[in-house]
């Protein structure tokens, strides 16, 4: 699962983001991903926060 500013996004859309506009990237795996995002996070989660 990929989240950009808390909104689920496709890999294709994520790849269009200019890296200079990214403030942070968090990668969650295993139990941490499931704990925070439920069953949808079972394969891992990439959380991207953009600069304002």
PyMOL Python script that loads the backbone (N, CA, C, O; Angstrom):
from pymol import cmd

cmd.read_pdbstr("""\
ATOM      1  N   UNK A   1       0.849  -1.160   0.000  1.00  0.00           N
ATOM      2  CA  UNK A   1       0.000   0.000   0.000  1.00  0.00           C
ATOM      3  C   UNK A   1       0.900   1.229   0.000  1.00  0.00           C
ATOM      4  O   UNK A   1       1.933   1.252   0.669  1.00  0.00           O
ATOM      5  N   UNK A   2       0.506   2.235  -0.744  1.00  0.00           N
ATOM      6  CA  UNK A   2       1.248   3.490  -0.831  1.00  0.00           C
ATOM      7  C   UNK A   2       0.306   4.622  -0.426  1.00  0.00           C
ATOM      8  O   UNK A   2      -0.798   4.747  -0.956  1.00  0.00           O
ATOM      9  N   UNK A   3       0.760   5.443   0.524  1.00  0.00           N
ATOM     10  CA  UNK A   3      -0.028   6.579   0.979  1.00  0.00           C
ATOM     11  C   UNK A   3       0.761   7.859   0.732  1.00  0.00           C
ATOM     12  O   UNK A   3       1.928   7.958   1.111  1.00  0.00           O
ATOM     13  N   UNK A   4       0.123   8.836   0.098  1.00  0.00           N
ATOM     14  CA  UNK A   4       0.733  10.154  -0.090  1.00  0.00           C
ATOM     15  C   UNK A   4      -0.148  11.145   0.665  1.00  0.00           C
ATOM     16  O   UNK A   4      -1.318  11.337   0.331  1.00  0.00           O
ATOM     17  N   UNK A   5       0.428  11.767   1.680  1.00  0.00           N
ATOM     18  CA  UNK A   5      -0.317  12.672   2.561  1.00  0.00           C
ATOM     19  C   UNK A   5      -1.587  12.010   3.091  1.00  0.00           C
ATOM     20  O   UNK A   5      -2.633  12.651   3.201  1.00  0.00           O
ATOM     21  N   UNK A   6      -1.486  10.725   3.418  1.00  0.00           N
ATOM     22  CA  UNK A   6      -2.596   9.990   4.017  1.00  0.00           C
ATOM     23  C   UNK A   6      -3.618   9.444   3.048  1.00  0.00           C
ATOM     24  O   UNK A   6      -4.597   8.828   3.469  1.00  0.00           O
ATOM     25  N   UNK A   7      -3.413   9.656   1.753  1.00  0.00           N
ATOM     26  CA  UNK A   7      -4.360   9.195   0.733  1.00  0.00           C
ATOM     27  C   UNK A   7      -3.733   8.038  -0.044  1.00  0.00           C
ATOM     28  O   UNK A   7      -2.613   8.148  -0.541  1.00  0.00           O
ATOM     29  N   UNK A   8      -4.473   6.919  -0.144  1.00  0.00           N
ATOM     30  CA  UNK A   8      -3.956   5.764  -0.880  1.00  0.00           C
ATOM     31  C   UNK A   8      -3.742   6.136  -2.345  1.00  0.00           C
ATOM     32  O   UNK A   8      -4.599   6.755  -2.977  1.00  0.00           O
ATOM     33  N   UNK A   9      -2.580   5.746  -2.869  1.00  0.00           N
ATOM     34  CA  UNK A   9      -2.154   6.141  -4.204  1.00  0.00           C
ATOM     35  C   UNK A   9      -1.579   4.930  -4.933  1.00  0.00           C
ATOM     36  O   UNK A   9      -1.075   4.005  -4.296  1.00  0.00           O
ATOM     37  N   UNK A  10      -1.650   4.928  -6.239  1.00  0.00           N
ATOM     38  CA  UNK A  10      -1.074   3.839  -7.030  1.00  0.00           C
ATOM     39  C   UNK A  10       0.432   4.046  -7.182  1.00  0.00           C
ATOM     40  O   UNK A  10       0.944   5.153  -7.011  1.00  0.00           O
ATOM     41  N   UNK A  11       1.119   2.971  -7.502  1.00  0.00           N
ATOM     42  CA  UNK A  11       2.565   3.055  -7.733  1.00  0.00           C
ATOM     43  C   UNK A  11       2.857   3.999  -8.898  1.00  0.00           C
ATOM     44  O   UNK A  11       3.819   4.765  -8.861  1.00  0.00           O
ATOM     45  N   UNK A  12       2.025   3.935  -9.920  1.00  0.00           N
ATOM     46  CA  UNK A  12       2.209   4.786 -11.101  1.00  0.00           C
ATOM     47  C   UNK A  12       2.125   6.271 -10.726  1.00  0.00           C
ATOM     48  O   UNK A  12       2.922   7.083 -11.197  1.00  0.00           O
ATOM     49  N   UNK A  13       1.145   6.616  -9.870  1.00  0.00           N
ATOM     50  CA  UNK A  13       0.992   8.006  -9.425  1.00  0.00           C
ATOM     51  C   UNK A  13       2.154   8.415  -8.529  1.00  0.00           C
ATOM     52  O   UNK A  13       2.638   9.544  -8.614  1.00  0.00           O
ATOM     53  N   UNK A  14       2.599   7.507  -7.675  1.00  0.00           N
ATOM     54  CA  UNK A  14       3.724   7.803  -6.788  1.00  0.00           C
ATOM     55  C   UNK A  14       4.977   8.133  -7.592  1.00  0.00           C
ATOM     56  O   UNK A  14       5.726   9.043  -7.237  1.00  0.00           O
ATOM     57  N   UNK A  15       5.201   7.397  -8.665  1.00  0.00           N
ATOM     58  CA  UNK A  15       6.392   7.603  -9.487  1.00  0.00           C
ATOM     59  C   UNK A  15       6.399   8.963 -10.181  1.00  0.00           C
ATOM     60  O   UNK A  15       7.454   9.416 -10.624  1.00  0.00           O
ATOM     61  N   UNK A  16       5.250   9.620 -10.282  1.00  0.00           N
ATOM     62  CA  UNK A  16       5.162  10.938 -10.911  1.00  0.00           C
ATOM     63  C   UNK A  16       5.569  12.069  -9.961  1.00  0.00           C
ATOM     64  O   UNK A  16       5.769  13.204 -10.396  1.00  0.00           O
ATOM     65  N   UNK A  17       5.689  11.762  -8.675  1.00  0.00           N
ATOM     66  CA  UNK A  17       5.993  12.800  -7.692  1.00  0.00           C
ATOM     67  C   UNK A  17       7.454  13.224  -7.810  1.00  0.00           C
ATOM     68  O   UNK A  17       8.356  12.387  -7.844  1.00  0.00           O
ATOM     69  N   UNK A  18       7.670  14.518  -7.871  1.00  0.00           N
ATOM     70  CA  UNK A  18       9.014  15.075  -7.897  1.00  0.00           C
ATOM     71  C   UNK A  18       9.641  14.855  -6.519  1.00  0.00           C
ATOM     72  O   UNK A  18       9.085  15.306  -5.518  1.00  0.00           O
ATOM     73  N   UNK A  19      10.785  14.171  -6.447  1.00  0.00           N
ATOM     74  CA  UNK A  19      11.416  13.900  -5.153  1.00  0.00           C
ATOM     75  C   UNK A  19      11.711  15.163  -4.342  1.00  0.00           C
ATOM     76  O   UNK A  19      11.760  15.108  -3.113  1.00  0.00           O
ATOM     77  N   UNK A  20      11.904  16.279  -5.004  1.00  0.00           N
ATOM     78  CA  UNK A  20      12.177  17.538  -4.300  1.00  0.00           C
ATOM     79  C   UNK A  20      10.957  18.027  -3.516  1.00  0.00           C
ATOM     80  O   UNK A  20      11.088  18.867  -2.626  1.00  0.00           O
ATOM     81  N   UNK A  21       9.772  17.506  -3.843  1.00  0.00           N
ATOM     82  CA  UNK A  21       8.545  17.902  -3.148  1.00  0.00           C
ATOM     83  C   UNK A  21       8.238  17.000  -1.954  1.00  0.00           C
ATOM     84  O   UNK A  21       7.257  17.227  -1.245  1.00  0.00           O
ATOM     85  N   UNK A  22       9.070  15.976  -1.725  1.00  0.00           N
ATOM     86  CA  UNK A  22       8.848  15.050  -0.622  1.00  0.00           C
ATOM     87  C   UNK A  22       9.514  15.571   0.645  1.00  0.00           C
ATOM     88  O   UNK A  22      10.689  15.937   0.634  1.00  0.00           O
ATOM     89  N   UNK A  23       8.751  15.600   1.738  1.00  0.00           N
ATOM     90  CA  UNK A  23       9.303  15.998   3.035  1.00  0.00           C
ATOM     91  C   UNK A  23       9.846  14.774   3.764  1.00  0.00           C
ATOM     92  O   UNK A  23      10.899  14.839   4.399  1.00  0.00           O
ATOM     93  N   UNK A  24       9.116  13.643   3.669  1.00  0.00           N
ATOM     94  CA  UNK A  24       9.574  12.423   4.336  1.00  0.00           C
ATOM     95  C   UNK A  24       8.965  11.189   3.692  1.00  0.00           C
ATOM     96  O   UNK A  24       7.927  11.249   3.033  1.00  0.00           O
ATOM     97  N   UNK A  25       9.647  10.065   3.905  1.00  0.00           N
ATOM     98  CA  UNK A  25       9.166   8.760   3.449  1.00  0.00           C
ATOM     99  C   UNK A  25       9.352   7.786   4.614  1.00  0.00           C
ATOM    100  O   UNK A  25      10.446   7.673   5.167  1.00  0.00           O
ATOM    101  N   UNK A  26       8.288   7.091   4.977  1.00  0.00           N
ATOM    102  CA  UNK A  26       8.347   6.059   6.014  1.00  0.00           C
ATOM    103  C   UNK A  26       7.946   4.733   5.398  1.00  0.00           C
ATOM    104  O   UNK A  26       6.981   4.662   4.637  1.00  0.00           O
ATOM    105  N   UNK A  27       8.677   3.693   5.723  1.00  0.00           N
ATOM    106  CA  UNK A  27       8.359   2.356   5.249  1.00  0.00           C
ATOM    107  C   UNK A  27       8.016   1.503   6.460  1.00  0.00           C
ATOM    108  O   UNK A  27       8.828   1.340   7.372  1.00  0.00           O
ATOM    109  N   UNK A  28       6.811   0.965   6.456  1.00  0.00           N
ATOM    110  CA  UNK A  28       6.354   0.115   7.554  1.00  0.00           C
ATOM    111  C   UNK A  28       6.256  -1.316   7.058  1.00  0.00           C
ATOM    112  O   UNK A  28       5.766  -1.569   5.957  1.00  0.00           O
ATOM    113  N   UNK A  29       6.729  -2.261   7.881  1.00  0.00           N
ATOM    114  CA  UNK A  29       6.689  -3.674   7.509  1.00  0.00           C
ATOM    115  C   UNK A  29       6.058  -4.475   8.631  1.00  0.00           C
ATOM    116  O   UNK A  29       5.950  -4.018   9.770  1.00  0.00           O
ATOM    117  N   UNK A  30       5.656  -5.648   8.288  1.00  0.00           N
ATOM    118  CA  UNK A  30       5.197  -6.657   9.238  1.00  0.00           C
ATOM    119  C   UNK A  30       4.127  -6.123  10.195  1.00  0.00           C
ATOM    120  O   UNK A  30       3.171  -5.475   9.768  1.00  0.00           O
ATOM    121  N   UNK A  31       4.296  -6.398  11.483  1.00  0.00           N
ATOM    122  CA  UNK A  31       3.268  -6.069  12.472  1.00  0.00           C
ATOM    123  C   UNK A  31       3.030  -4.564  12.604  1.00  0.00           C
ATOM    124  O   UNK A  31       1.909  -4.138  12.879  1.00  0.00           O
ATOM    125  N   UNK A  32       4.075  -3.758  12.409  1.00  0.00           N
ATOM    126  CA  UNK A  32       3.911  -2.305  12.516  1.00  0.00           C
ATOM    127  C   UNK A  32       2.954  -1.796  11.444  1.00  0.00           C
ATOM    128  O   UNK A  32       2.112  -0.943  11.727  1.00  0.00           O
ATOM    129  N   UNK A  33       3.067  -2.302  10.225  1.00  0.00           N
ATOM    130  CA  UNK A  33       2.189  -1.892   9.133  1.00  0.00           C
ATOM    131  C   UNK A  33       0.752  -2.336   9.409  1.00  0.00           C
ATOM    132  O   UNK A  33      -0.191  -1.579   9.175  1.00  0.00           O
ATOM    133  N   UNK A  34       0.588  -3.561   9.905  1.00  0.00           N
ATOM    134  CA  UNK A  34      -0.752  -4.081  10.190  1.00  0.00           C
ATOM    135  C   UNK A  34      -1.369  -3.328  11.366  1.00  0.00           C
ATOM    136  O   UNK A  34      -2.560  -3.017  11.352  1.00  0.00           O
ATOM    137  N   UNK A  35      -0.559  -3.038  12.382  1.00  0.00           N
ATOM    138  CA  UNK A  35      -1.065  -2.315  13.555  1.00  0.00           C
ATOM    139  C   UNK A  35      -1.585  -0.928  13.168  1.00  0.00           C
ATOM    140  O   UNK A  35      -2.617  -0.486  13.674  1.00  0.00           O
ATOM    141  N   UNK A  36      -0.878  -0.251  12.280  1.00  0.00           N
ATOM    142  CA  UNK A  36      -1.253   1.115  11.909  1.00  0.00           C
ATOM    143  C   UNK A  36      -2.328   1.174  10.821  1.00  0.00           C
ATOM    144  O   UNK A  36      -3.164   2.078  10.830  1.00  0.00           O
ATOM    145  N   UNK A  37      -2.314   0.211   9.876  1.00  0.00           N
ATOM    146  CA  UNK A  37      -3.202   0.300   8.705  1.00  0.00           C
ATOM    147  C   UNK A  37      -4.112  -0.910   8.520  1.00  0.00           C
ATOM    148  O   UNK A  37      -4.812  -1.004   7.511  1.00  0.00           O
ATOM    149  N   UNK A  38      -4.114  -1.822   9.461  1.00  0.00           N
ATOM    150  CA  UNK A  38      -4.993  -2.983   9.372  1.00  0.00           C
ATOM    151  C   UNK A  38      -4.554  -3.963   8.300  1.00  0.00           C
ATOM    152  O   UNK A  38      -3.393  -3.980   7.892  1.00  0.00           O
ATOM    153  N   UNK A  39      -5.489  -4.770   7.855  1.00  0.00           N
ATOM    154  CA  UNK A  39      -5.205  -5.839   6.890  1.00  0.00           C
ATOM    155  C   UNK A  39      -4.612  -5.292   5.594  1.00  0.00           C
ATOM    156  O   UNK A  39      -3.805  -5.969   4.957  1.00  0.00           O
ATOM    157  N   UNK A  40      -4.997  -4.079   5.192  1.00  0.00           N
ATOM    158  CA  UNK A  40      -4.461  -3.506   3.948  1.00  0.00           C
ATOM    159  C   UNK A  40      -2.950  -3.325   4.010  1.00  0.00           C
ATOM    160  O   UNK A  40      -2.288  -3.270   2.973  1.00  0.00           O
ATOM    161  N   UNK A  41      -2.401  -3.232   5.219  1.00  0.00           N
ATOM    162  CA  UNK A  41      -0.970  -3.030   5.371  1.00  0.00           C
ATOM    163  C   UNK A  41      -0.165  -4.304   5.509  1.00  0.00           C
ATOM    164  O   UNK A  41       1.037  -4.244   5.769  1.00  0.00           O
ATOM    165  N   UNK A  42      -0.800  -5.463   5.341  1.00  0.00           N
ATOM    166  CA  UNK A  42      -0.107  -6.730   5.583  1.00  0.00           C
ATOM    167  C   UNK A  42       1.093  -6.962   4.673  1.00  0.00           C
ATOM    168  O   UNK A  42       1.993  -7.718   5.040  1.00  0.00           O
ATOM    169  N   UNK A  43       1.136  -6.339   3.502  1.00  0.00           N
ATOM    170  CA  UNK A  43       2.281  -6.492   2.597  1.00  0.00           C
ATOM    171  C   UNK A  43       3.247  -5.318   2.684  1.00  0.00           C
ATOM    172  O   UNK A  43       4.141  -5.177   1.850  1.00  0.00           O
ATOM    173  N   UNK A  44       3.061  -4.479   3.697  1.00  0.00           N
ATOM    174  CA  UNK A  44       3.921  -3.311   3.880  1.00  0.00           C
ATOM    175  C   UNK A  44       3.237  -2.040   3.404  1.00  0.00           C
ATOM    176  O   UNK A  44       2.310  -2.067   2.595  1.00  0.00           O
ATOM    177  N   UNK A  45       3.729  -0.927   3.936  1.00  0.00           N
ATOM    178  CA  UNK A  45       3.152   0.377   3.609  1.00  0.00           C
ATOM    179  C   UNK A  45       4.279   1.376   3.376  1.00  0.00           C
ATOM    180  O   UNK A  45       5.254   1.414   4.126  1.00  0.00           O
ATOM    181  N   UNK A  46       4.136   2.171   2.346  1.00  0.00           N
ATOM    182  CA  UNK A  46       5.038   3.294   2.100  1.00  0.00           C
ATOM    183  C   UNK A  46       4.219   4.555   2.368  1.00  0.00           C
ATOM    184  O   UNK A  46       3.202   4.797   1.718  1.00  0.00           O
ATOM    185  N   UNK A  47       4.670   5.351   3.328  1.00  0.00           N
ATOM    186  CA  UNK A  47       3.987   6.601   3.676  1.00  0.00           C
ATOM    187  C   UNK A  47       4.851   7.764   3.202  1.00  0.00           C
ATOM    188  O   UNK A  47       5.989   7.918   3.645  1.00  0.00           O
ATOM    189  N   UNK A  48       4.312   8.581   2.303  1.00  0.00           N
ATOM    190  CA  UNK A  48       5.049   9.733   1.777  1.00  0.00           C
ATOM    191  C   UNK A  48       4.333  10.988   2.241  1.00  0.00           C
ATOM    192  O   UNK A  48       3.116  11.115   2.107  1.00  0.00           O
ATOM    193  N   UNK A  49       5.114  11.918   2.790  1.00  0.00           N
ATOM    194  CA  UNK A  49       4.570  13.210   3.184  1.00  0.00           C
ATOM    195  C   UNK A  49       5.217  14.266   2.277  1.00  0.00           C
ATOM    196  O   UNK A  49       6.440  14.333   2.151  1.00  0.00           O
ATOM    197  N   UNK A  50       4.371  15.081   1.655  1.00  0.00           N
ATOM    198  CA  UNK A  50       4.877  16.124   0.766  1.00  0.00           C
ATOM    199  C   UNK A  50       5.097  17.425   1.518  1.00  0.00           C
ATOM    200  O   UNK A  50       4.451  17.684   2.533  1.00  0.00           O
ATOM    201  N   UNK A  51       6.010  18.238   1.015  1.00  0.00           N
ATOM    202  CA  UNK A  51       6.246  19.562   1.579  1.00  0.00           C
ATOM    203  C   UNK A  51       5.020  20.417   1.318  1.00  0.00           C
ATOM    204  O   UNK A  51       4.351  20.267   0.295  1.00  0.00           O
ATOM    205  N   UNK A  52       4.734  21.299   2.234  1.00  0.00           N
ATOM    206  CA  UNK A  52       3.564  22.194   2.078  1.00  0.00           C
ATOM    207  C   UNK A  52       3.910  23.390   1.238  1.00  0.00           C
ATOM    208  O   UNK A  52       3.058  24.246   1.001  1.00  0.00           O
TER     209      UNK A  52
END
""", "prot")
cmd.dss("prot")
cmd.show_as("cartoon", "prot")
cmd.util.cbc("prot")
cmd.orient("prot")
